[in-house]
Amino acid sequence: MFTLNIKGKLFSSETPVVMGIINITPDSFYAGSRNINMDQILENAGKMLEEGAAFLDFGGQSTRPSAELLTAAEEMERVIPAIQAVSKSFPAAIISIDTFYAEVARTAIEAGAGMVNDISGGEMDIAMIETVAALQTPYICMHMKGTPQTMQNLAAYNNVTTEVFDYFAKKISDCEKAGIHDIIIDPGFGFAKNAAHNFQLLREMKSFSVFKKPVMAGLSRKSTVYKTLETTAENALNGTTVLNTIAILKGASILRVHDVKEAVECVKLCFAYQKII
């Protein structure tokens, strides 16, 4: 289905894969995802890899609406020791750094990460795209308007799918011109988007296949799930699995999730249903 060059090694998969979320934050929107100490980080990383995660995504600051903005230095204090420890304990693990700071991305790759996940698509640090190009790592480029501090005031579109499509047409061109070879696109569910926008994007996600790039879906336990079900993030696993199923059937290549085991099972069942396995 897709291939990525990660530190000179070819990663290839004929089926969608799962990215496990490792939040090294005290304030992530889903309390169950918060990793505070190194023992917990190593335990959760090992569990996710055992359950079938292809990638581990390390983030040092919450990007929930109105979250406090940390500096690059503060973010590195959280993520770099964790990346180093997990790389040492699990040498085969493929680690992604979830950051919009070019300095954090560069330092994380040096510490053992193999790809960059940028929620801002290079908009919050103008050095990001050229930095990723120089690092020659895969780049996850997400759609968001504004910043996590302002995005909920910017959730207005004439047609959300068309606007996100146009955004990726330009961003992919910019990334390729800069020299980035492996680009993954993320529609940015929940980032400057309300539930209606998210459901439209999910319903029309196959339109992004024209770019011939892997598509990542990050729907895990988000407010579109738990508010629609009138519950909480803690009780949103079943709803997440439903939307992950739809995402796979609509062409997602990567599911970014808090719950790896359930997402891996979702992938297997979807592909059995499609008679691909």
C-alpha positions as CSV (number, residue, x, y, z in Angstrom):
1,M,0.0,0.0,0.0
2,F,2.8,2.4,0.8
3,T,6.6,2.7,1.4
4,L,8.7,5.1,3.5
5,N,12.5,5.6,3.6
6,I,13.3,5.8,7.4
7,K,16.9,6.3,8.1
8,G,18.0,4.5,5.0
9,K,15.7,1.5,5.6
10,L,12.6,0.8,3.6
11,F,9.4,0.5,5.5
12,S,6.7,-1.1,3.4
13,S,3.2,-2.2,4.2
14,E,0.4,-3.7,2.1
15,T,-2.2,-2.9,4.7
16,P,-2.9,0.1,6.9
17,V,-0.7,0.3,10.1
18,V,-1.2,1.7,13.6
19,M,0.7,4.6,15.2
20,G,0.6,4.5,19.0
21,I,0.5,7.8,20.9
22,I,3.0,8.4,23.6
23,N,2.1,11.7,25.3
24,I,4.7,13.0,27.7
25,T,2.5,15.6,29.1
26,P,0.5,16.3,32.3
27,D,-2.5,17.9,30.4
28,S,-3.4,15.8,27.3
29,F,-7.2,15.8,26.8
30,Y,-7.4,12.0,27.5
31,A,-6.0,11.4,31.0
32,G,-5.3,7.8,30.2
33,S,-2.6,8.8,27.6
34,R,-0.5,10.8,30.0
35,N,3.0,9.5,30.6
36,I,4.8,11.2,33.5
37,N,7.8,9.1,34.4
38,M,10.3,7.0,32.4
39,D,9.2,3.6,33.7
40,Q,5.7,4.4,32.5
41,I,6.9,5.5,29.1
42,L,9.0,2.4,28.6
43,E,6.2,0.1,29.8
44,N,3.6,1.7,27.4
45,A,6.0,1.8,24.5
46,G,6.8,-1.9,25.0
47,K,3.1,-2.8,25.3
48,M,2.2,-0.9,22.1
49,L,5.0,-2.5,20.1
50,E,3.9,-5.9,21.4
51,E,0.3,-5.2,20.4
52,G,1.4,-4.4,16.8
53,A,2.2,-0.7,16.6
54,A,4.3,0.1,13.5
55,F,5.2,3.5,14.8
56,L,5.3,5.3,18.2
57,D,4.5,9.0,18.2
58,F,6.1,11.0,20.9
59,G,4.7,14.4,21.9
60,G,5.9,16.8,24.6
61,Q,3.0,19.3,24.7
62,S,-0.7,19.1,24.5
63,T,-2.4,20.4,21.3
64,R,-5.9,20.3,22.7
65,P,-7.9,23.5,22.2
66,S,-6.5,26.4,24.3
67,A,-3.6,24.3,25.6
68,E,-0.6,26.2,27.1
69,L,2.1,26.8,24.5
70,L,5.5,25.5,25.6
71,T,8.8,26.6,24.2
72,A,11.0,24.3,22.1
73,A,13.4,24.0,25.1
74,E,10.6,22.9,27.4
75,E,9.3,20.4,24.9
76,M,12.8,18.9,24.4
77,E,13.2,18.5,28.1
78,R,10.2,16.1,28.0
79,V,10.7,14.2,24.8
80,I,14.4,13.8,24.1
81,P,15.3,11.6,27.2
82,A,12.2,9.5,26.4
83,I,13.2,9.0,22.8
84,Q,16.7,8.1,23.8
85,A,15.5,5.6,26.4
86,V,12.9,3.9,24.1
87,S,15.5,3.8,21.2
88,K,17.9,2.0,23.5
89,S,15.4,-0.4,25.0
90,F,13.6,-1.1,21.6
91,P,16.2,-0.6,18.8
92,A,13.8,-1.7,16.1
93,A,11.1,0.8,17.1
94,I,10.2,3.5,14.6
95,I,9.7,6.7,16.5
96,S,7.9,9.8,15.3
97,I,8.3,13.2,16.9
98,D,5.1,15.1,17.2
99,T,6.3,18.8,17.1
100,F,5.9,22.0,15.2
101,Y,9.4,23.2,16.2
102,A,12.2,22.6,13.7
103,E,14.7,22.6,16.5
104,V,12.8,19.9,18.4
105,A,12.5,17.8,15.2
106,R,16.2,18.0,14.4
107,T,17.2,17.1,18.0
108,A,14.7,14.3,18.2
109,I,15.9,12.7,15.0
110,E,19.5,12.9,16.3
111,A,18.2,11.2,19.5
112,G,16.7,8.2,17.6
113,A,13.4,9.3,16.0
114,G,12.8,8.5,12.4
115,M,10.0,10.7,11.2
116,V,8.4,14.1,11.9
117,N,4.7,14.7,12.7
118,D,3.9,18.4,12.4
119,I,0.3,19.5,13.2
120,S,1.0,22.9,11.6
121,G,2.4,21.8,8.2
122,G,5.3,24.2,8.7
123,E,3.1,27.2,9.5
124,M,4.2,27.6,13.1
125,D,7.9,27.4,12.3
126,I,9.0,28.5,8.9
127,A,12.2,26.5,9.3
128,M,10.4,23.2,9.6
129,I,10.0,22.1,6.0
130,E,13.7,22.9,5.1
131,T,14.8,21.2,8.3
132,V,12.9,18.0,7.4
133,A,14.2,18.1,3.9
134,A,17.8,18.3,5.2
135,L,17.1,15.4,7.7
136,Q,15.7,13.3,4.8
137,T,12.9,11.8,7.1
138,P,9.3,11.2,6.3
139,Y,7.1,14.2,7.1
140,I,3.5,14.0,8.4
141,C,1.9,17.2,7.2
142,M,-1.4,18.0,8.9
143,H,-4.1,20.6,8.1
144,M,-4.9,23.2,10.8
145,K,-5.9,26.8,10.8
146,G,-4.3,29.0,13.4
147,T,-2.7,27.4,16.4
148,P,-4.1,25.1,19.2
149,Q,-4.7,28.3,21.1
150,T,-6.8,30.0,18.4
151,M,-8.0,27.2,16.1
152,Q,-11.5,26.7,17.6
153,N,-12.3,30.3,16.6
154,L,-11.4,29.5,13.0
155,A,-13.6,26.5,12.4
156,A,-15.4,28.1,9.4
157,Y,-15.4,26.8,5.8
158,N,-17.5,27.1,2.7
159,N,-16.6,23.5,2.0
160,V,-14.1,21.9,4.4
161,T,-13.1,19.1,2.1
162,T,-12.3,21.5,-0.8
163,E,-10.3,23.8,1.5
164,V,-8.3,20.9,3.0
165,F,-7.7,19.5,-0.5
166,D,-6.4,22.8,-1.8
167,Y,-4.2,23.1,1.3
168,F,-2.6,19.8,0.6
169,A,-2.1,20.5,-3.1
170,K,0.0,23.5,-2.2
171,K,1.8,21.9,0.8
172,I,2.8,18.8,-1.1
173,S,4.2,20.9,-3.8
174,D,6.1,23.0,-1.3
175,C,7.5,19.9,0.5
176,E,8.6,18.2,-2.7
177,K,10.3,21.4,-4.0
178,A,12.2,21.6,-0.7
179,G,13.4,18.0,-1.1
180,I,11.1,16.0,1.1
181,H,10.5,12.7,-0.6
182,D,8.1,10.8,1.8
183,I,5.0,12.9,2.7
184,I,2.1,11.6,4.7
185,I,-1.1,13.8,4.8
186,D,-3.3,14.2,7.8
187,P,-6.7,16.0,7.4
188,G,-6.5,17.2,11.0
189,F,-9.7,15.9,12.5
190,G,-10.7,18.2,15.3
191,F,-8.1,20.9,14.5
192,A,-10.1,24.1,13.6
193,K,-13.0,21.8,12.7
194,N,-16.3,21.0,14.5
195,A,-18.0,17.6,14.5
196,A,-19.9,18.3,11.2
197,H,-16.6,19.2,9.5
198,N,-14.9,16.1,10.8
199,F,-17.7,13.8,9.6
200,Q,-17.7,15.4,6.2
201,L,-13.9,15.0,5.9
202,L,-14.2,11.4,7.0
203,R,-17.1,10.7,4.5
204,E,-15.1,12.3,1.7
205,M,-11.6,11.2,2.6
206,K,-11.2,9.1,-0.5
207,S,-10.8,12.3,-2.4
208,F,-7.3,12.7,-1.0
209,S,-6.2,9.5,-2.8
210,V,-5.6,11.6,-5.9
211,F,-2.4,12.8,-4.2
212,K,-1.0,9.3,-4.1
213,K,0.3,9.8,-0.5
214,P,-0.4,7.8,2.6
215,V,-3.3,9.4,4.6
216,M,-3.2,9.4,8.4
217,A,-6.4,9.5,10.4
218,G,-6.3,10.8,14.0
219,L,-9.7,10.3,15.5
220,S,-8.8,8.5,18.7
221,R,-11.1,9.5,21.6
222,K,-11.6,13.0,20.2
223,S,-14.6,15.2,21.1
224,T,-16.3,14.3,17.8
225,V,-16.6,10.8,19.2
226,Y,-17.4,11.5,22.8
227,K,-19.7,14.5,22.4
228,T,-21.7,12.8,19.7
229,L,-22.1,9.8,22.0
230,E,-22.7,12.1,25.0
231,T,-20.0,10.5,27.0
232,T,-16.3,11.2,27.9
233,A,-12.9,10.6,26.3
234,E,-12.4,7.8,28.9
235,N,-15.5,6.0,27.5
236,A,-14.9,6.7,23.8
237,L,-12.9,3.6,22.8
238,N,-15.9,1.8,21.1
239,G,-16.8,5.0,19.2
240,T,-13.2,5.4,18.1
241,T,-13.2,1.9,16.7
242,V,-16.3,2.7,14.7
243,L,-14.7,5.8,13.1
244,N,-11.4,4.0,12.6
245,T,-13.3,1.3,10.7
246,I,-14.8,4.0,8.4
247,A,-11.4,5.6,8.0
248,I,-9.8,2.4,6.8
249,L,-12.7,1.8,4.4
250,K,-12.2,5.4,3.1
251,G,-8.5,4.8,2.4
252,A,-6.6,5.6,5.6
253,S,-3.0,4.2,5.6
254,I,-2.2,5.0,9.2
255,L,-4.4,5.1,12.3
256,R,-3.0,7.3,15.1
257,V,-4.4,6.0,18.3
258,H,-4.2,5.7,22.1
259,D,-5.4,2.1,22.0
260,V,-3.2,0.0,19.8
261,K,-4.6,-3.5,20.3
262,E,-8.1,-2.5,19.3
263,A,-6.9,-0.5,16.3
264,V,-4.8,-3.5,15.0
265,E,-7.8,-5.7,15.3
266,C,-9.8,-3.1,13.4
267,V,-7.3,-3.2,10.5
268,K,-7.3,-7.0,10.4
269,L,-11.1,-7.3,10.3
270,C,-11.5,-4.5,7.7
271,F,-9.1,-6.3,5.4
272,A,-10.7,-9.7,6.0
273,Y,-14.0,-8.0,5.0
274,Q,-12.4,-6.6,1.9
275,K,-10.9,-10.0,1.1
276,I,-7.4,-8.5,0.9
277,I,-6.0,-10.9,3.5
